[in-house]
Amino acid sequence: MLADKPAVTPPPGRRRRRPGFGRRDHVIGWLLIAPAVIYFVIFLLYPALAALYYSFTDWNLRTAPNWVGLANYTDLLFDDVKYPHFWKSVQVTLQYTLIAVPLTLGTALVQALLINAIRRGSNLFRLLLFLPVVTAEAAVGAIWRWLYDPQYGLVNTMIGLVGIPPQNWLNTPDLVIPALSFIAAWQCGISMIIYLAGLKGIPDSIREAAIIDGAGPFQRFRKIVVPMLRPTTFYLLVTGVIAALQVFGLVYVIFSGGGGRSVTGGPEQSGLTYVLHLYLFAFRYDAMGAACAMSFILFVFIMIITALQFKFVKQEAS
């Protein structure tokens, strides 16, 4: 017969788990995440699924939706008579993105470099440069409508000092997108803070070694700062493009405030961004079904643009 195996003694200091102890932890974990799950289901998942359904219907918010299948999508993409400004809004949004995103990132990087070089009072400047981010969009729109005023605006006063004639910024089609892009660059506080954090993460030893090797400020910026900030720049580029493709509040305030003006996106629809056009279909033209279809077209487009950025834009620091 085989000898009886000796009893295994648990290591000292390790207590045997009580029955039901893991189950109780499991229940407590679900209770802790329950508010976030409920919020996600009620306010995010359900509206998204409902919008997907309504995108296949003809619905005006007052009557029962009528199923039309893919008609909303095909009409938006190919029917220039029914939706004459759809592709115009796409063009305006792409132009705004191509100008606003690089301008915002460049402004944020310059501000971060200046604040990082300041030895005293950097917190004050950081606060002042971040204030435009937390300012209400209604206030931002009112401020910039005054700044762009063709007769009394401060912008025309400043450019007049260097001999440039006054411009009617918000009523000249070719100037609307640059004017909106300058406002976006003015609100670059979040990007500035993230860039500043990236600058703080660059080891001082690398800078000191470059100085000892005789590298000047421009060479240090090009060979050290820019490569080391590449992951930060990639993150800000992706999030900036997504935000620019969805710009709405600022354009709505700029072109709807004062004088009883209707929201049309400026002269010749030069400021008719995609989401502003979507809003007009949903709440002005009684075409909620088409607006839901527009939202999912934008969703797919953003996914494609983001995937292309992940594929072709270099992300790693070097």
C-alpha positions in Angstrom: 0.0 0.0 0.0 1.1 3.5 -0.7 2.0 5.6 2.3 -0.4 8.3 3.2 0.6 11.6 1.8 1.5 14.2 4.4 -0.9 17.0 4.9 0.0 20.2 3.0 0.5 23.0 5.4 -0.3 26.5 3.9 2.5 29.0 3.9 2.6 31.2 7.0 0.8 34.5 6.8 -1.6 33.3 4.0 -5.2 32.9 5.1 -7.6 30.6 3.5 -10.2 32.4 1.5 -13.6 32.2 3.1 -16.5 30.8 1.0 -18.3 33.6 -0.9 -15.5 36.1 -0.4 -14.7 36.3 -4.2 -18.5 36.5 -5.0 -18.9 39.4 -2.7 -16.0 41.3 -4.3 -17.6 40.6 -7.7 -20.9 42.1 -6.5 -19.2 45.1 -5.0 -17.3 45.7 -8.2 -20.5 45.7 -10.3 -22.1 48.1 -7.8 -19.2 50.5 -8.1 -19.3 50.6 -11.9 -23.1 50.5 -12.1 -23.6 54.3 -12.3 -21.2 54.5 -15.3 -22.8 51.6 -17.0 -26.3 53.0 -16.5 -25.1 56.4 -17.8 -23.5 54.8 -20.9 -26.6 52.7 -21.7 -29.2 55.5 -21.2 -27.4 58.5 -22.5 -24.9 57.1 -25.1 -25.8 53.6 -26.3 -29.6 53.9 -26.5 -29.5 57.4 -28.3 -26.9 56.0 -30.8 -29.0 53.0 -31.6 -32.2 55.1 -31.9 -30.4 57.5 -34.2 -29.3 54.6 -36.3 -32.9 53.4 -36.7 -34.2 56.9 -37.4 -31.5 57.3 -40.1 -33.5 54.8 -42.2 -36.7 56.7 -41.7 -38.5 59.8 -42.8 -39.2 61.6 -39.5 -40.0 65.2 -38.6 -40.3 64.7 -34.7 -44.0 65.2 -34.8 -45.4 62.3 -36.7 -44.5 58.6 -36.6 -41.3 57.7 -38.5 -41.8 56.2 -41.9 -39.3 53.5 -43.0 -37.4 54.5 -46.2 -34.4 52.3 -46.0 -31.2 53.7 -47.5 -33.0 56.6 -49.2 -31.6 59.2 -46.8 -28.1 58.1 -47.4 -28.3 57.9 -51.2 -30.2 61.3 -51.4 -27.6 63.0 -49.2 -24.7 61.7 -51.3 -26.1 61.9 -54.8 -29.2 64.2 -54.9 -28.0 67.8 -55.3 -31.5 69.1 -55.8 -32.9 67.8 -52.6 -29.8 68.5 -50.5 -28.0 71.3 -52.4 -25.6 72.3 -49.6 -24.5 68.8 -48.3 -21.2 68.7 -50.2 -20.7 72.4 -49.6 -20.8 71.7 -45.8 -18.3 68.8 -46.3 -16.0 71.2 -48.2 -16.2 73.9 -45.6 -15.5 71.5 -42.8 -12.5 70.0 -44.5 -11.1 73.5 -45.3 -11.6 74.5 -41.6 -9.9 71.3 -40.4 -6.9 71.8 -42.7 -6.4 75.4 -41.5 -7.5 75.3 -37.9 -5.7 72.1 -36.7 -2.1 73.0 -37.8 -2.7 76.6 -36.6 -3.9 75.4 -33.2 -1.1 73.0 -32.7 1.5 75.5 -33.8 0.1 78.2 -31.5 -0.1 75.7 -28.6 3.5 74.6 -29.1 4.8 78.2 -29.2 2.9 79.0 -26.0 4.2 75.9 -24.3 7.8 76.7 -25.2 7.5 80.2 -23.9 5.9 79.1 -20.6 8.5 76.4 -20.2 11.3 79.0 -20.6 9.8 81.3 -17.9 11.4 80.8 -14.5 8.9 83.0 -12.5 5.2 83.6 -13.0 4.6 80.6 -15.3 1.5 79.6 -13.4 0.0 83.0 -14.0 0.6 82.9 -17.8 -0.7 79.3 -17.9 -3.9 80.4 -16.2 -4.3 83.4 -18.6 -3.7 81.3 -21.7 -6.2 78.7 -20.5 -9.0 81.1 -19.8 -10.4 81.0 -23.4 -11.0 77.3 -23.0 -13.3 77.7 -20.1 -15.1 80.8 -21.4 -18.7 80.1 -22.5 -19.1 79.9 -26.3 -21.8 82.5 -26.3 -19.3 84.9 -24.7 -16.5 83.9 -27.1 -18.8 84.5 -30.1 -19.8 87.9 -28.8 -16.2 88.9 -28.2 -15.0 87.8 -31.6 -17.9 89.4 -33.5 -16.8 92.7 -31.9 -13.1 92.0 -32.6 -13.9 91.2 -36.3 -16.3 94.2 -36.7 -15.3 96.0 -40.0 -15.5 99.5 -38.4 -14.7 99.2 -34.7 -13.0 95.8 -34.4 -9.7 95.5 -32.7 -8.4 93.1 -35.4 -8.7 95.7 -38.1 -7.2 98.3 -35.9 -4.1 96.1 -35.3 -3.6 95.2 -39.0 -4.1 98.9 -39.9 -0.9 99.7 -37.9 1.1 97.7 -40.5 -0.7 99.2 -43.5 -3.3 96.5 -44.2 -6.7 97.9 -45.1 -9.7 96.9 -42.9 -11.4 93.6 -43.8 -15.0 92.5 -43.4 -14.0 89.2 -41.9 -17.4 87.6 -41.2 -19.1 88.8 -44.4 -16.4 88.0 -46.9 -16.6 84.3 -48.1 -12.9 83.9 -48.5 -12.2 85.2 -45.0 -14.7 83.3 -43.0 -12.8 80.1 -42.6 -9.5 81.8 -41.7 -11.4 84.0 -39.2 -12.9 80.9 -37.5 -9.5 79.2 -37.5 -7.9 82.1 -35.6 -10.6 81.7 -33.0 -9.8 78.0 -32.7 -6.1 78.8 -32.3 -7.0 81.4 -29.6 -8.7 78.5 -27.7 -5.7 76.2 -27.8 -5.3 76.1 -24.0 -5.8 72.3 -23.6 -3.2 71.5 -26.3 -0.8 74.0 -24.7 -1.1 72.2 -21.3 -0.5 68.8 -23.0 2.5 70.1 -24.9 3.8 71.7 -21.7 3.6 68.3 -20.0 5.5 66.8 -22.9 8.2 69.4 -22.6 8.6 68.7 -18.9 9.1 65.0 -19.7 12.2 65.6 -21.9 15.2 64.7 -19.7 17.5 67.6 -18.9 20.5 65.4 -19.6 19.7 65.3 -23.3 19.5 69.1 -23.5 22.7 69.5 -21.6 24.5 67.0 -23.8 23.3 68.9 -26.9 24.5 72.2 -25.5 27.9 70.6 -24.7 28.1 69.4 -28.3 27.5 72.9 -29.5 23.9 72.6 -30.7 22.1 76.0 -30.9 18.5 76.7 -29.9 17.1 75.9 -33.3 19.1 72.7 -33.6 17.9 71.6 -30.2 14.3 72.3 -31.1 14.6 70.4 -34.4 16.7 67.5 -33.2 15.4 67.0 -29.6 12.1 68.8 -28.9 10.2 67.9 -32.1 11.2 64.2 -32.1 10.6 63.8 -28.4 7.2 65.4 -28.7 6.1 63.2 -31.6 3.7 61.0 -29.5 2.2 64.2 -28.0 1.8 65.8 -31.4 0.2 62.6 -32.8 -2.4 62.5 -29.9 -3.2 66.2 -30.4 -3.4 65.8 -34.1 -5.9 62.9 -33.9 -8.1 64.6 -31.3 -7.8 67.9 -33.0 -9.0 66.6 -36.3 -11.9 64.8 -34.7 -12.9 68.0 -32.9 -12.5 70.2 -36.0 -14.7 67.8 -38.1 -17.5 68.3 -35.4 -17.2 72.0 -34.9 -20.6 73.5 -34.2 -21.1 75.7 -31.2 -18.7 78.5 -32.2 -20.1 78.7 -35.8 -23.7 78.7 -34.5 -23.0 81.5 -32.1 -21.0 83.6 -34.6 -23.6 83.4 -37.4 -26.8 83.5 -35.3 -26.2 86.3 -32.7 -27.5 89.8 -33.0 -29.7 91.6 -35.5 -32.2 88.7 -35.7 -30.0 86.9 -38.2 -30.9 83.4 -39.2 -28.4 80.6 -39.0 -27.2 80.0 -42.6 -23.4 79.6 -42.1 -22.4 83.1 -43.2 -22.3 84.6 -46.7 -22.7 82.1 -49.5 -22.7 79.3 -46.8 -19.0 79.9 -46.5 -19.2 79.0 -42.8 -21.8 76.2 -43.1 -19.9 73.4 -41.3 -21.1 69.8 -41.4 -22.6 69.7 -37.9 -24.2 73.1 -38.3 -25.9 71.8 -41.5 -26.9 68.6 -39.6 -28.5 70.8 -36.9 -30.4 72.8 -39.4 -31.9 69.6 -40.9 -32.8 68.3 -37.5 -34.4 71.4 -36.0 -35.1 73.9 -38.8 -36.1 71.8 -41.8 -38.0 69.0 -40.0 -35.8 66.3 -41.4 -34.6 64.4 -38.4 -34.2 61.2 -40.4 -31.8 62.9 -42.8 -30.0 64.5 -39.9 -29.4 61.1 -38.2 -28.1 59.7 -41.6 -25.7 62.7 -41.7 -24.5 61.9 -38.2 -23.6 58.3 -39.2 -21.9 59.4 -42.4 -19.8 61.7 -40.3 -19.1 58.8 -37.9 -17.8 56.6 -40.7 -15.7 59.5 -42.2 -14.1 60.2 -38.8 -13.3 56.5 -38.3 -11.6 56.4 -41.8 -9.6 59.6 -41.2 -8.5 58.3 -37.8 -7.5 55.0 -39.2 -5.4 56.7 -41.9 -3.7 58.8 -39.3 -2.8 55.7 -37.3 -1.4 54.1 -40.4 0.6 56.9 -42.0 1.5 59.3 -39.2 4.6 58.4 -37.2 3.8 58.1 -33.5 6.9 57.0 -31.7 9.5 59.4 -30.3 12.9 59.2 -31.9 
